[in-house]
Amino acid sequence: MLPPTLSHRILIVTDAWKPQVNGVVRTLSTVVQELRDMGHTVHVIGPDRFRTFPCPTYPDISLSVLPRRSLVGMIEAFKPHALHIATEGPLGMAARSWAKRNGFLFTTAFHTRFAEYVQARTGFPVGPIYAWMRRFHGAGQGTLVATQSLRDDLAARGFRNIRSWSRGVDLELFKPYPKTEFADLPKPIFIYVGRVAVEKNIEAFLDLDLPGSKIVVGGGPQLAALQREYPHVTFTGPRYGEALARAYSSADVLVFPSLTDTFGLVILEALACGTPVAAFLVTGPKDVLANATGKVGVAHTDLKVAALEALNADRKACRAHAERYSWRACAEIFLSHLVPLMAAPPQIDASPD
């Protein structure tokens, strides 16, 4: 653990970074700003600094081409006190290789169920991918995970030294606004917010027989196909900032159909706007919705049951539950898990026999 009273030079290496728009980037960028506000010097090395190529089957994600030599120069020029490797892509693998070769210590994070994403897109079995990921993360001093159920799942798969690291929400931006959006649509309003991609399981929401209207907010590789297949659904495209918060606020229920997310930041954003959540009973939603005072949503094996029951949730309780999640607390937890890049030399006992 880093000394808590000092200012540190913290290096984060990540294959997910701006201009990508996803939960990993939002988490890292917000935590970086919080750490800087706390007085630390934080440097991020992402794919925006390298020659890249589009990720197969997911062209919105850029992967770095042969980054090792340039990456090592950037790391050594920064002279970090601590190294955090956020992802398992080309940059993460290169940083891991450099650290291992030099005997340096580092932490990692498990942000994405990469094995399930690959299986959803290609049919490739998850077993070999989890074996590789277990080896990747096992070289570090700790793997940060967002929820207890994910921690339990990874432990059952043989991962070790797993550390809890929750998430936060911008409570100034995401707050209840007047319900002025979608005024011309039949009520109630069921909304999905997020990437429009196959691994998000959006069809499970769009196929539900629900009253009122369905809204999809977001962009991604599946957008055009779903617009053709579901002409009666309203697709708004991506929304950001206050426009997104107003969309949450005007909905009656956020439906979160994903089976593979490790947390689901949109769940916290919706709750902060006073909008209840319906989801499958899986990692992420079942953790976030647990231990609320009052009904803030429903996680159920039947998504239709969850959506209809969530209509009866307490919108004030939703907001109160979201207020338990602070980005500053998230950054402090992250900081507490970091380790010095170089292990302290062993202490020599010079006392007489």
HUTA-V722588 format. One record per residue. RES is the residue in three letters. PSI is psi in whole degrees, 0 to 359 (* if undefined). Layout:
RES_PSI + RES_PSI
This chain:
MET_141 + LEU_147 + PRO_126 + PRO_342 + THR_357 + LEU_159 + SER_134 + HIS_157 + ARG_109 + ILE_128 + LEU_129 + ILE_123 + VAL_124 + THR_138 + ASP_350 + ALA_110 + TRP_170 + LYS_143 + PRO_13 + GLN_148 + VAL_105 + ASN_176 + GLY_326 + VAL_313 + VAL_318 + ARG_318 + THR_309 + LEU_315 + SER_323 + THR_318 + VAL_320 + VAL_314 + GLN_320 + GLU_318 + LEU_320 + ARG_320 + ASP_335 + MET_356 + GLY_5 + HIS_153 + THR_116 + VAL_130 + HIS_133 + VAL_129 + ILE_114 + GLY_180 + PRO_346 + ASP_349 + ARG_10 + PHE_164 + ARG_136 + THR_167 + PHE_153 + PRO_139 + CYS_130 + PRO_133 + THR_355 + TYR_69 + PRO_344 + ASP_344 + ILE_128 + SER_131 + LEU_137 + SER_143 + VAL_118 + LEU_63 + PRO_354 + ARG_308 + ARG_311 + SER_320 + LEU_315 + VAL_318 + GLY_320 + MET_318 + ILE_311 + GLU_330 + ALA_326 + PHE_329 + LYS_64 + PRO_154 + HIS_332 + ALA_146 + LEU_129 + HIS_124 + ILE_111 + ALA_337 + THR_166 + GLU_18 + GLY_196 + PRO_319 + LEU_317 + GLY_318 + MET_321 + ALA_319 + ALA_319 + ARG_315 + SER_317 + TRP_315 + ALA_315 + LYS_318 + ARG_329 + ASN_2 + GLY_25 + PHE_153 + LEU_153 + PHE_166 + THR_162 + THR_175 + ALA_147 + PHE_93 + HIS_329 + THR_136 + ARG_73 + PHE_322 + ALA_316 + GLU_326 + TYR_315 + VAL_319 + GLN_319 + ALA_328 + ARG_331 + THR_343 + GLY_1 + PHE_136 + PRO_151 + VAL_336 + GLY_305 + PRO_327 + ILE_317 + TYR_326 + ALA_317 + TRP_317 + MET_324 + ARG_319 + ARG_318 + PHE_307 + HIS_334 + GLY_341 + ALA_345 + GLY_178 + GLN_355 + GLY_144 + THR_120 + LEU_132 + VAL_155 + ALA_336 + THR_159 + GLN_321 + SER_325 + LEU_321 + ARG_315 + ASP_319 + ASP_314 + LEU_323 + ALA_320 + ALA_335 + ARG_4 + GLY_5 + PHE_148 + ARG_164 + ASN_51 + ILE_136 + ARG_140 + SER_136 + TRP_102 + SER_195 + ARG_179 + GLY_181 + VAL_145 + ASP_99 + LEU_346 + GLU_322 + LEU_310 + PHE_103 + LYS_165 + PRO_126 + TYR_163 + PRO_146 + LYS_74 + THR_344 + GLU_154 + PHE_31 + ALA_335 + ASP_2 + LEU_149 + PRO_144 + LYS_155 + PRO_165 + ILE_119 + PHE_128 + ILE_142 + TYR_137 + VAL_129 + GLY_189 + ARG_138 + VAL_86 + ALA_157 + VAL_323 + GLU_349 + LYS_352 + ASN_37 + ILE_328 + GLU_331 + ALA_329 + PHE_312 + LEU_334 + ASP_352 + LEU_142 + ASP_94 + LEU_151 + PRO_166 + GLY_223 + SER_154 + LYS_135 + ILE_138 + VAL_119 + VAL_117 + GLY_170 + GLY_169 + GLY_179 + PRO_341 + GLN_0 + LEU_308 + ALA_318 + ALA_319 + LEU_326 + GLN_321 + ARG_321 + GLU_332 + TYR_73 + PRO_341 + HIS_1 + VAL_142 + THR_118 + PHE_117 + THR_346 + GLY_183 + PRO_147 + ARG_149 + TYR_161 + GLY_222 + GLU_327 + ALA_323 + LEU_316 + ALA_323 + ARG_327 + ALA_315 + TYR_311 + SER_329 + SER_354 + ALA_155 + ASP_328 + VAL_134 + LEU_124 + VAL_123 + PHE_94 + PRO_357 + SER_143 + LEU_356 + THR_354 + ASP_148 + THR_347 + PHE_286 + GLY_76 + LEU_330 + VAL_335 + ILE_312 + LEU_321 + GLU_317 + ALA_313 + LEU_320 + ALA_332 + CYS_2 + GLY_14 + THR_124 + PRO_166 + VAL_139 + ALA_134 + ALA_167 + PHE_159 + LEU_74 + VAL_172 + THR_137 + GLY_273 + PRO_319 + LYS_333 + ASP_315 + VAL_321 + LEU_349 + ALA_153 + ASN_24 + ALA_150 + THR_102 + GLY_166 + LYS_117 + VAL_358 + GLY_182 + VAL_127 + ALA_122 + HIS_156 + THR_339 + ASP_112 + LEU_327 + LYS_316 + VAL_315 + ALA_316 + ALA_316 + LEU_320 + GLU_329 + ALA_340 + LEU_338 + ASN_11 + ALA_167 + ASP_110 + ARG_328 + LYS_323 + ALA_327 + CYS_310 + ARG_315 + ALA_322 + HIS_319 + ALA_329 + GLU_351 + ARG_349 + TYR_113 + SER_137 + TRP_329 + ARG_316 + ALA_321 + CYS_315 + ALA_322 + GLU_321 + ILE_315 + PHE_312 + LEU_321 + SER_337 + HIS_346 + LEU_153 + VAL_151 + PRO_141 + LEU_318 + MET_127 + ALA_145 + ALA_141 + PRO_151 + PRO_141 + GLN_134 + ILE_125 + ASP_105 + ALA_9 + SER_148 + PRO_153 + ASP_*
